[in-house]
Structure formats: C-alpha cells, structure tokens
Amino acid sequence: MPQTLNHVLRPRSIAVVGASNDVRKRGYQAIQSLQRDKFPGKIYPINPKEKEILGLPVFKSLEEVQEDVDIALIATPAAIVPSVLEQCGKRHVKGAVVLAVGFGETGSDGIKLQQQITAIGKREGVRIVGPNTSGVFNLHHCMNLTGIRDLPKGSVAILSQSGNMALSLITEIRAKSNLGFSAYIGVGNEADIQFHEYLDYFRKDADTNIIVMFVDGMRDGRKFLQVAKQTVEEKPIVLLKSGRSDKGRQAAHSHTGALAGLSVVANTAFKRAGIITIDHSDELFPAAEALATLKPLSDNRIAVLSDGGGHGALAADALADYHLSVVDISKTTIKQLKTILNGSLIIQNPVDLAGATDADPLIFAQCAEVLIADPAVDALMIVGLFGGYHLRFSDSLLSTEEEAARQLVALAAKSGKPIVVHSLYASYRSRPLDILKEHHVPVHESIDIAAKCLSVLYEYGHHLSISHDRSNFVLDSEGKTKSEVTDLFHQVRKAGRKNLIESEARQMLLSHGIPVTPWECAVTADDAVEAAARIGYPVVMKILSPDVLHKSDIGGVLLNLKNEDMVQDGFDLLIGRARRQNQRAKMNGVILTPMMPKGVEIVVGVTQDPQFGPVMMFGLGGIMVEVLKDVSFRVLPIGGISAPQMLEEIRARDILKGIRGQAGCDKPAIVDLLLGVSNFVEAYNDHIAELDLNPIIVYEKGLSVVDTRIILK
Amino acid sequence: MPQTLNHVLRPRSIAVVGASNDVRKRGYQAIQSLQRDKFPGKIYPINPKEKEILGLPVFKSLEEVQEDVDIALIATPAAIVPSVLEQCGKRHVKGAVVLAVGFGETGSDGIKLQQQITAIGKREGVRIVGPNTSGVFNLHHCMNLTGIRDLPKGSVAILSQSGNMALSLITEIRAKSNLGFSAYIGVGNEADIQFHEYLDYFRKDADTNIIVMFVDGMRDGRKFLQVAKQTVEEKPIVLLKSGRSDKGRQAAHSHTGALAGLSVVANTAFKRAGIITIDHSDELFPAAEALATLKPLSDNRIAVLSDGGGHGALAADALADYHLSVVDISKTTIKQLKTILNGSLIIQNPVDLAGATDADPLIFAQCAEVLIADPAVDALMIVGLFGGYHLRFSDSLLSTEEEAARQLVALAAKSGKPIVVHSLYASYRSRPLDILKEHHVPVHESIDIAAKCLSVLYEYGHHLSISHDRSNFVLDSEGKTKSEVTDLFHQVRKAGRKNLIESEARQMLLSHGIPVTPWECAVTADDAVEAAARIGYPVVMKILSPDVLHKSDIGGVLLNLKNEDMVQDGFDLLIGRARRQNQRAKMNGVILTPMMPKGVEIVVGVTQDPQFGPVMMFGLGGIMVEVLKDVSFRVLPIGGISAPQMLEEIRARDILKGIRGQAGCDKPAIVDLLLGVSNFVEAYNDHIAELDLNPIIVYEKGLSVVDTRIILK
C-alpha cells in the first residue's frame, strides 16, 4: 500500500482523462504544469474529441494507450468516473486522482456513486485519491496536478481536505517566508485512500520535514492517531480542523461528507498523539513556520524585550493566554541590563527599554544577549518597533539596525534558544526584518501570533520530553476478555436485546474488579424483603427491565427504604409504574442495593465517536455535568498517565481535593476505576456502544459504583 | 477646562522647552514638524545654550518670551520639570506637555516628583498632559509634537497610554486603509488631565468621528464611563486595555504607574457604557476601521459566501466564536442562488460556490446581491480567493474581478448592509481588493478578523438599539440616606472602628428593606436562651465582636442549635473560642438568628475598585464562587435592566431555574435584593469599603439574608 502511494506521488507516467485545450480547465493546466516543470515521465492526454494538446498526441481512451500508466488524473464529471475507473483497472493503472464533486458530500445519490467507485477501485486494484479533491503535487518529482502556479520547492508537506485552505497556506508562505513545499495531497472524501495512509507516506518521505493539515473530518481517526504518534517523533504535524461550532460542523459535512464528533474529543486526542492543533486559520502558517525552522522548547520560560511599556504589557497578556511563563529574570541579568541601559528604569520581565534604543537599535542585540544568557530563560520575544527604527526616526539608523539584526540571528543560532520578533513594521519593506526572516528568526505583525509561535514550540517540545501511555491508540483485547462475560454478551444478543439489564452490567463489571455495590435481584415482593435483609437496611430498590432505559425518569428508583414495609410497598409501586409506562415491557423484577452514605458524586461514561471509536468522559455528578458541562475526555485506551490528567482537567478539580474543611476524595481509587473501565471497554469494544457509571460515590477511602448502564452496538 | 484642552490641542503659540539642534531629539523634531506642517501659530524654542534652531531665534528661558504662550512642550529631564512648570505659571502658559519619564511609574521618588508637579500645575493654573507622554498632535490644526512623520489627516482620534501602541495603529492604518487621523493624545501618567477630560474634548471635536484608545489603567474610571456613555451616542469608542494577566498588569503598572482592578470588572463596565472593548492588539485596527466606515448592525444574522467549503466552515466557526448567527437563508434565496449556480450543489449558509466562480468572478457579485436582498440577512461575509482570481487562474480575469468589486461596492452602498471580505490575497497587490477597500468594503487576510469586524458592528449597533439603566454611572445618594443609618456610621467611626458588628450591619440593611433574617443579641448565656425561645428553635448563634472578621474561621458560628442546653453550652464555647483567638478582642456577646431551611445559596458582595469605585459581585454560594469563580460583576449603581443580566451571566444560571425536578429560585426576589443593595451602597458610598451578604438562601418564594458583613472606608 505505501508502494501505491509511491506510484501516486512519484509516478513514471500519467494519463490525463478529460485533457483539454481550454486554458481554464484542469485538463489543460495539469499538462501545462507537468511540461513547464519538466516532469520526468510520460504524459498521455485522453480525450475522444481532441487530436493534440500542448504538442502532445491525444488518445481517444485509456485503452488506446499501449504503454504502462502509473496514475490517471480524472478530470471528468462525476457520472463518468465509474467507467473511467473500470478502464483504469483494465489497463492496470495503479492510482487515480478523482477531481469531480457530486459524491458523498451531496446526499444519498452521491453517497451511492461514491460507494460504487470505492468498490470498483478495490475490485480493480486502483487506489483512489478523492473524489472531490483539488489534486496532488510533488515538487521534488516535478509533478503538479493542481493547476497552482509558482510553487517554491521545500520541505513542508500539505495534507488537506480543502484545496482553498491549502492555497491560503501556500499564498501566505510564499509572501511571508522562505519556506517551500515538498508535496500536497487534496484528501477529498477519503473514498479509498485515507488520511493515515497519506500521513504514513509523509512520515517516510525524506523530502518532508513538517506536515501541515486541514481536516473537516476523518473516516478512521484512530488509525490516523496511531500513525501520527509515530510521525511526530520524527517531524511535527500542525493541524487545523473545522467544525468547532454547529454551523461549522454542518458546513464541513456538506464540504467533504465528513462526519465529525465532538470537537473537544478530537482536540484532546490530537494533543495526546503529539499533534499541534490550531484553532484559528491565521495561526496555521506562523505555527508551521516556527515548527519548521526552530528547535522545540522543553520548558516555557519566556523573556520579553520591548521598546515601550504598552507592547510589553500586551506581550505578557498574550503569553499568559498561551500558558507560557513570563519568567522572573535573575539579579545578575538585571544588573547587566542596568549597565547597558545606564538609567534609573525599573528592570523586570517584560524588559522595557523605554526609548533607550531610539538612537541606537544595537542596544536591542546587547540586551537580547544578556537575556538569552540567563539560564532561567528558554526563549526570547522581542516586541515593538525593531526593524522600523530607520523608518520611524532616521534613515541613518538603517545600517545599525541591520547590524543588530545580524547579531540577533547569530545569537539565536549560537544559543539554540529561539528568538521571535513582533514588529509593527512587519508588513513594510525592511532590510533588518528580512535579515531576521532569512535566518530563522520569525517576524510577525501580531503580538498574539508571535506568542503563539513560542507556544507551539513548547507544546511540541513538551510532548517529546514527557512520557505518554497507551498513546499508540491500539485497542488490544488480548488476555483481557473473560469467557463468562463474552458469553453473556452473546446471550443478550441472541435474545435480540440491545440493553443489558442492570444486574447483567453489574455482573460483567464486577468480573473485572470494578467496585460496584453489592446487589440482589428479586421477582416477588417477598423475595425483595428477604434480599433487603441480606443486604442490610436502608436499601435502594430499582425496576429491572430491558425495556426501561432511564429508570429514574419513570420513578423506577426508590431510595432509602428503611424497613420491610417500605420494601413490600415499594415493590408493587415499581412494577406498577413500569407497567403504566409500557404495557408490554418485559419485567425482570427489581434489583436491590445498599443505600450508600453521602460522598462526592462522579460520573464516568463511554461512547463511540464517529471518528475515533470509544471515548471516555469523566466529570463530577449532578449539576457539574448537567448544568456546567464540566467534563474531560480521552480516546480509549488510557493508562496511568492519562487517567490522573482527566481528574485535573475539569474546572471543579479542587472539589476532589476537599474544600472548606471537607475530606478529599480517594483520587487513586478514581484513577483505578478509570483504568478498569478502559480495560473493560478494550476487552469488549466489539460489543459496547455506550457505558454509563452514574453516579459513583467517592469517599476519603474508596468509592462505590451505584448505578450502571451498558448498551450494545 | 474644555477651554484648556482647546488651548492644548489648538494652541496659537507653542514654546519648546529643551529645543535642540540634534535631529534625534524631540526638541528638534517637534519644531521641524510644526514648520513642515505650516503650524499657523508662533513657535518659541527655549534653550539656554543655543542661538538658533531651524532658522528660529532661541530664547534662554520662558521668561524671555514677551508674547503670550499657549502651551509648552517640555522636553527636559524629569528633575527640571518642576522649575519649568513654575516658569510656565509665571508666564501664564495654559498647558504643558511633559515628555519626561521618571515619575509615578518608577516608585516612591517618582511618585513624590509627580505629586509635586501636579501641585504646581494646580497652583499656577497650568494644565499638564503627561508626564511620561509621547506627546500630542492635532492634524487639523497643523500641530504635531510627537515626532511621527507622514501622518494622513482624517477623523480617527487616538487616546493612548502607549506611544508605541499609537504608532502601531498609525502604521497599520497607513499601510492598510485610507483612513486618517484627527488628533492624538499621549495620556501618560494622568498627573493632571485625565482620560475623561480628553474624551470629552473628542466628543465635542467636529473633526473626530471615532476614538481609539489604549489604556493601562485610569485614575478616575467612573468619570470616564460617564463621559463615554454620552460619547458613544454620537461616535464609537474602541478600547484596548492591557493587564488581562498578572504579569501584564504588573507591566502596565510599571509603564504608567496605573493601578488596575479586575480586568473583568473593567470590561463589563466598558461594555455597559457602550465602549467596544478589544482583547487582542491585532484586532484594534480592523475594529476601528469597521466602526469608522460602516453602519452599526442592529441584528446579528450573517450570510457567508465562499468559493470553497474549507473557508466556509472556518468562517462559520469564527462567527460562532463571536456569537454571530449564521442564519438560515430563505427558500426564495436558495432558489435564486440555484438559478445562478445552475448546479446540483446543496445550497445552505455558508453558501459554497465550489469552483463555480473559477471562470467568472462576477458570480460572486450576483450571489451577493441575492443574499443581501434576503430580509433575514443583516450583513454579508465573503471568504476565499476573491481579489486573486486573476493571480490564481488567469490575468484575463482581472477586468471581470474589478467589475465584480465595483458591483459589490455598489451593492453595499445601496443596501446599507455591510459586506466584509476575507481574501487570501489581502496582502498582495490586487486592484479588485483596492476598489473594495477604497469604498468601505473592508478586506482582511484573516477569517477571524473579518468576523470580528462584523461582531463589533453588531456590538455597537446593539448598544445603541437597547435601553440601559443607570449607565450614567452617577452615584446619587440624594433622598436615599436615612439619618439613623448615617448616625450609626458616624458612631462607629467615632469609636475608631472599621468593622460593623453583625447586628449593626443587619440594622442598617433592614432599615432599607433588605430581607435579613430576624435576630436577637445576647450578652449572657441566659439572655441567649431567652432570645432563642423568642426566635424559635432551631437557631444559629454567632460570636459578636468587631475584632473577629471571619467568624467561621475561628469556629465562631454554631448552626442548628435545637434546645436550651445547646444554646447554653454554645454561648460559652463561642466566647471561649473568640478569647483564645484574640485575648484583647472586644466582646459584644452573641447574635442569634433562626436556622433557615435549605434552599439555593447565593452571594452578593460589594468592593471598591481602584478605577471605578463600588462594584457588585453576584454568584451562587459555596463551590460555585469558591472553586469555580463563577460570578458576575457590575459597577454600581445598577437598575432594573442590569440586575437580571447579572443572574444570566453566571455559567450555572440554570440552577436558578430549577433543575432535575427541583423548584426554581425566586428570581424577582434576587433582582430586588441586587437593586436594594445597589441603592444602599449608593446612599452610603462614602462609608462603605466592603459589603458581603453570604450566604443568602433563596426559595421558590422569597429569600433570606443569613449573614452580613460591612467594612468601613
């Protein structure tokens, strides 16, 4: 399969189906590009009506081509694509790039057409890029099928579900940096080749050292995470995903037919895989540039050098937004800065030069050298006028400013500590700024974006420097299943049921050591009374029926029953309520459990995300989940590093510590529970659609799972 | 006082104290600017050592100048400023612009020096701009004392505590728009003239139609709010404030010596006054440009037109971030769009042209016309490649694209509905984009910033279209005070106390109709038992001492005392605990109140903000305030519109409605309480430093203030 992608991205011969003499058509532009870029292989234009295109002989159909064809660029309307793919199969074409829209993104007819081409591709051994793709290019192979002109060669790979977003990035990189591109793949609808396969190609591609992505949604997010985890060990991935909002998600769906789950689930998963996730499109280029040219940061202590207090204060605010530390600089550093500045200024970080550089921009470089030498400083951010002193004050300052720029470049190179510059002259022609940009000192017009650059360097460096558990994202049931549980799942399925009744769910969880409270089932009122006596009063009694999914909604849960009479009466009450609700509900009697003392209530749930499969949610019970939606997520499986993180990621985390003199919660017990549930779902993921433990009551020592719900796939 | 500012900003004569022949010095640059710009008044360079500067005769001192001097630009070091100001006084100079740093921003010596110049200014009748100011300019008066060159004349006024932030804005406006400036004031340390005075000048200034501000902190935020409220009725104010973060606040303080309170308090107050508050410096210019050139929006329904699904989805996300509505377009609109696009595309908002415009950018204008005509659409956002079709595809498209731009311009003008364009070619030379920019269709490279422009238009329009209560921000005690309360405050002061004991606070609140629970005081255990009987068991008993501020911290609160014995024992316990804590604590015995049934706990507090004076906080009691900091703020006074808003602004607002079958809270009672407290603080603001009602228990009907605390100024 990777070979196939080699064929697609390094083909020895290309057929252009739908070749054209119309300059506005891709069937013309692609051939023009290939010729202009001196594509080393053969080009076969296919068009039943043309004789010659751009000097090349035209074939009436693929069948007419006698020689081997590696890939076909299919520039025909959607309806003809299936028959073209059939011909590709006959001619042993290895890959097809399908441009047409009108497939999975357009509703049921389009979905059918897409299924048809997927099937043909599979049957005929033709791997498909797209459909609904803007094409591909590989500049190191002199191949460009996108129609985009003037592409600088370099090492940035783009993997995008939007051709226009790729064009945005290309346009910006071309205008603002010296970077260039290795290759681009327009992913389109993923009818055949998927994100993770492309990513794996780029992982191995020696011409690529960073991968920039735009994603609407993925068909197999989990496999993507697996490949991404490996990839980031070698080269960074920067990813922008649409669909933060409902309307954005809807637009993404009608763009590539992608189904997306919760944005927060995706972001957490991407982060765990070490992918740098970007929320705003204007941060994509700056983040990519920083990661492509600078060393990742293993710590986040930033010094700020400004030539005015306003910019300095704003820089501190921006760095705080990204959780970077505006570090306290050492006394030695302060002393050295005072010597340079020779004034009565209060020196602290942000260091405000307050006009000291107006006549001599070299002071910037001198102060930068002192700050960079401070062992407590990991990186430097310069904000203000640098690069524009010769514009603001006097042309005579130009050469000094250039010299300062050269010194900053040398300083960054020698120290290995990144320097990032904000200049209000960033969009002006400025030779000093050009010197910086040419030598890996990024320059930005926005303070916030300059801060963002440092933040992505730290995010990437931090990922590389710490341990990650189970972040291979492989669900491995081996050795985890128990035959009695598997048997029970099969029995329930055989009975045509999708819901486990509570006693079944409890039995399964208990087999795996999940601390559910003890329980007894009863089918008569007398049984119930006996069971209650065994459990010990007070008890909780709940209706037991596969047809009653939300017991409390129908009054199917009775709390704090204190004696025989209450149990006796309660039994009839429960059966009656369930019956009133649903005449034909299958009744399995009731389940009794001990009434547990108060504690802190938590909730653990597992659902299936359309992109990533099983995802676990953790939160505090009651209003914290229901009103404040204060929860954390992890794609399963998790291990001993992720589980405690889930506890720390909720806003109300301090409640677990114990507040206002109350006892804290047994956090290790919660962590064990999360790991236990993760293992359980890993063992039976084929079966479980949803799992809910709600509530779980946590004490200073230990915890009890009080209610459980499992729904089958 | 406004006259004084007329003198400062429209002077007939200017003395430059510290005039210089050194081109790098302000004492040279200012004179050069005045001459170059043909300043219509007289210029008097002052320097004891020079004879002639730029062709002008130099005076040894101000005293030597025989004619009237309106203002002095003081370009000397800080230490000399007091004596120069004395001379200004003698010569009846009306205003002084003090550039020097080294005043309030540098610590105690600087603060003293600043107090000295403030006093001299007051005594001598010389109004002071600064110190620590970068100067002022008034382009309509041909006066520029800032040394900044090439300033386009226009109607944007800048009021800034950072010269460099002003320079950023000027640089950006010059590079990216056709806007120009009316005037600039570098506010500096506000030693004399304050923000609100400058603002009032701009409010009345016919040359100004928008005011852009950068603020570290204000000396009198309340007066500023009062003037701002009036100003925004005539022209918009856009404001960027530093100090969102701790380090940012610290940097701001050492920049201008400004003391800032909570950022959220300031933002809420600015918003209520109708000021457009900006969080990120890169949004300041775009917001100002939009407000300066486009009509405010009274509703927030946005249509998006994109030539690719990726940009469309990202635009929807960005609009959602700013709480703008990506509106459902009508069936008629969809039908008309289908006719234009002639394809099988699914048409919804964002409208994705999906390549239909590649060969004919005029389709943009046609679709825009249809969308703008939809009555459900208030504004249009175009995202993608527009302006770059001739760059991306074929030079031959240039004239069509220009025509499309002209049509869009005409459409915006005719319909009165704003059109904002994102173009990935925004930083390229593009004639079609220039046409848009020249005619009030803003063009941005960032989708997020284009969305931000629409959001500020709506924020401003919304403010103008709705009612606001008490947002004149005037604290008016008239008719609100009661003599018995005022007397009590004075008695406490006379006794040398800063803390009211609880019974005093309760008495005051009760006089103003605040529903505190009934109470009794007792100085012996027997008294306490009798009091408890009158109140009715169960009771709460608390220590009563002006020296015990946080009663519960020392165990000074006993809940749920059910009988005589418990009260008897409790009395001794409380006195003992208080005594152990503080041997010399003054003891007033205990206070008894009924033990109230459970309900929803809320908290209302009032503190004095260093910028804005009394500020009220509202939140849910317990963990919601303590752990989640889920609170809302208002600068007092408030009225019947603000009070309910405070209830809706907390994240946990749904708890007040009643959740999970629980009864809701009596919201009107909470609103009455907030208004009552606001009135109370308004009546006695001279006395109250802090007021705390915590907790207040709210029921389905009514509420009870259970504990109170008032601290005097």
Chai-1 contact restraints between the chains, C-beta under 6 A:
chainA,res_idxA,chainB,res_idxB,connection_type,confidence,min_distance_angstrom,max_distance_angstrom,comment,restraint_id
A,R24,B,A359,contact,1.0,0.0,6.0,A-B,restraint_1
A,V101,B,A354,contact,1.0,0.0,6.0,A-B,restraint_2
A,S162,B,G308,contact,1.0,0.0,6.0,A-B,restraint_3
A,S162,B,G310,contact,1.0,0.0,6.0,A-B,restraint_4
A,N164,B,G308,contact,1.0,0.0,6.0,A-B,restraint_5
A,N164,B,G310,contact,1.0,0.0,6.0,A-B,restraint_6
A,N164,B,H311,contact,1.0,0.0,6.0,A-B,restraint_7
A,N164,B,G384,contact,1.0,0.0,6.0,A-B,restraint_8
A,M165,B,G310,contact,1.0,0.0,6.0,A-B,restraint_9
A,S168,B,L424,contact,1.0,0.0,6.0,A-B,restraint_10
A,T171,B,L424,contact,1.0,0.0,6.0,A-B,restraint_11
A,A175,B,S427,contact,1.0,0.0,6.0,A-B,restraint_12
A,F214,B,G310,contact,1.0,0.0,6.0,A-B,restraint_13
A,S242,B,A313,contact,1.0,0.0,6.0,A-B,restraint_14
A,S242,B,L314,contact,1.0,0.0,6.0,A-B,restraint_15
A,R244,B,D317,contact,1.0,0.0,6.0,A-B,restraint_16
A,S245,B,A316,contact,1.0,0.0,6.0,A-B,restraint_17
A,S245,B,D317,contact,1.0,0.0,6.0,A-B,restraint_18
A,S245,B,A320,contact,1.0,0.0,6.0,A-B,restraint_19
A,K247,B,A316,contact,1.0,0.0,6.0,A-B,restraint_20
A,K247,B,V326,contact,1.0,0.0,6.0,A-B,restraint_21
A,G248,B,A313,contact,1.0,0.0,6.0,A-B,restraint_22
A,G248,B,A316,contact,1.0,0.0,6.0,A-B,restraint_23
A,G248,B,D317,contact,1.0,0.0,6.0,A-B,restraint_24
A,A251,B,G312,contact,1.0,0.0,6.0,A-B,restraint_25
A,A251,B,A313,contact,1.0,0.0,6.0,A-B,restraint_26
A,A251,B,A316,contact,1.0,0.0,6.0,A-B,restraint_27
A,A251,B,P350,contact,1.0,0.0,6.0,A-B,restraint_28
A,A252,B,A313,contact,1.0,0.0,6.0,A-B,restraint_29
A,S254,B,I346,contact,1.0,0.0,6.0,A-B,restraint_30
A,H255,B,G309,contact,1.0,0.0,6.0,A-B,restraint_31
A,H280,B,D448,contact,1.0,0.0,6.0,A-B,restraint_32
A,S281,B,L314,contact,1.0,0.0,6.0,A-B,restraint_33
A,S281,B,I447,contact,1.0,0.0,6.0,A-B,restraint_34
A,D282,B,S446,contact,1.0,0.0,6.0,A-B,restraint_35
A,D282,B,D448,contact,1.0,0.0,6.0,A-B,restraint_36
A,G308,B,S162,contact,1.0,0.0,6.0,A-B,restraint_37
A,G308,B,N164,contact,1.0,0.0,6.0,A-B,restraint_38
A,G309,B,H255,contact,1.0,0.0,6.0,A-B,restraint_39
A,G310,B,S162,contact,1.0,0.0,6.0,A-B,restraint_40
A,G310,B,N164,contact,1.0,0.0,6.0,A-B,restraint_41
A,G310,B,M165,contact,1.0,0.0,6.0,A-B,restraint_42
A,G310,B,F214,contact,1.0,0.0,6.0,A-B,restraint_43
A,H311,B,N164,contact,1.0,0.0,6.0,A-B,restraint_44
A,G312,B,A251,contact,1.0,0.0,6.0,A-B,restraint_45
A,A313,B,S242,contact,1.0,0.0,6.0,A-B,restraint_46
A,A313,B,G248,contact,1.0,0.0,6.0,A-B,restraint_47
A,A313,B,A251,contact,1.0,0.0,6.0,A-B,restraint_48
A,A313,B,A252,contact,1.0,0.0,6.0,A-B,restraint_49
A,L314,B,S242,contact,1.0,0.0,6.0,A-B,restraint_50
A,L314,B,S281,contact,1.0,0.0,6.0,A-B,restraint_51
A,A316,B,S245,contact,1.0,0.0,6.0,A-B,restraint_52
A,A316,B,K247,contact,1.0,0.0,6.0,A-B,restraint_53
A,A316,B,G248,contact,1.0,0.0,6.0,A-B,restraint_54
A,A316,B,A251,contact,1.0,0.0,6.0,A-B,restraint_55
A,D317,B,R244,contact,1.0,0.0,6.0,A-B,restraint_56
A,D317,B,S245,contact,1.0,0.0,6.0,A-B,restraint_57
A,D317,B,G248,contact,1.0,0.0,6.0,A-B,restraint_58
A,A320,B,S245,contact,1.0,0.0,6.0,A-B,restraint_59
A,V326,B,K247,contact,1.0,0.0,6.0,A-B,restraint_60
A,I346,B,S254,contact,1.0,0.0,6.0,A-B,restraint_61
A,P350,B,A251,contact,1.0,0.0,6.0,A-B,restraint_62
A,A354,B,V101,contact,1.0,0.0,6.0,A-B,restraint_63
A,A359,B,R24,contact,1.0,0.0,6.0,A-B,restraint_64
A,G384,B,N164,contact,1.0,0.0,6.0,A-B,restraint_65
A,L424,B,S168,contact,1.0,0.0,6.0,A-B,restraint_66
A,L424,B,T171,contact,1.0,0.0,6.0,A-B,restraint_67
A,S427,B,A175,contact,1.0,0.0,6.0,A-B,restraint_68
A,S446,B,D282,contact,1.0,0.0,6.0,A-B,restraint_69
A,I447,B,S281,contact,1.0,0.0,6.0,A-B,restraint_70
A,D448,B,H280,contact,1.0,0.0,6.0,A-B,restraint_71
A,D448,B,D282,contact,1.0,0.0,6.0,A-B,restraint_72
A,V627,B,A652,contact,1.0,0.0,6.0,A-B,restraint_73
A,V627,B,D654,contact,1.0,0.0,6.0,A-B,restraint_74
A,V627,B,I655,contact,1.0,0.0,6.0,A-B,restraint_75
A,L628,B,R651,contact,1.0,0.0,6.0,A-B,restraint_76
A,L628,B,A652,contact,1.0,0.0,6.0,A-B,restraint_77
A,R651,B,L628,contact,1.0,0.0,6.0,A-B,restraint_78
A,A652,B,V627,contact,1.0,0.0,6.0,A-B,restraint_79
A,A652,B,L628,contact,1.0,0.0,6.0,A-B,restraint_80
A,D654,B,V627,contact,1.0,0.0,6.0,A-B,restraint_81
A,I655,B,I623,contact,1.0,0.0,6.0,A-B,restraint_82
A,I655,B,V627,contact,1.0,0.0,6.0,A-B,restraint_83
